[in-house]
Amino acid sequence: MRTSRDRKRIRKQTRRQKLQRLRQRLADASGPAERQRLIEKIRRVSPTAPVPER
């Protein structure tokens, strides 16, 4: 059985991994529409996370 501390840690790890994958996709993105869509996803996952300019 998981404690709230474990759930909190797992949620944080999952969010961090998702942000890393989205940032990598953003770096590989080709068009401005795709970049904008990925930036919106990053903002949804973590509103305070910095988004790389290029």
C-alpha positions, 0 to 999 in steps of 0.5 A, a space after each residue: 500500500 502506498 503512502 501519500 509521500 510515495 504518491 507525491 514522489 511518483 507524481 513529481 517524477 512522472 511530471 518531471 519525465 513528461 516535461 523532459 520528453 516535451 522539451 525534447 520534442 520542442 527542441 526537435 519541432 519543425 514548424 511554429 504551429 507544432 512548437 506552440 502546441 507543445 508549449 501549451 502542453 508544457 504549460 498545462 503540465 507545469 505552469 511555472 516551469 520555464 519554457 526554452 525559447 529555442 
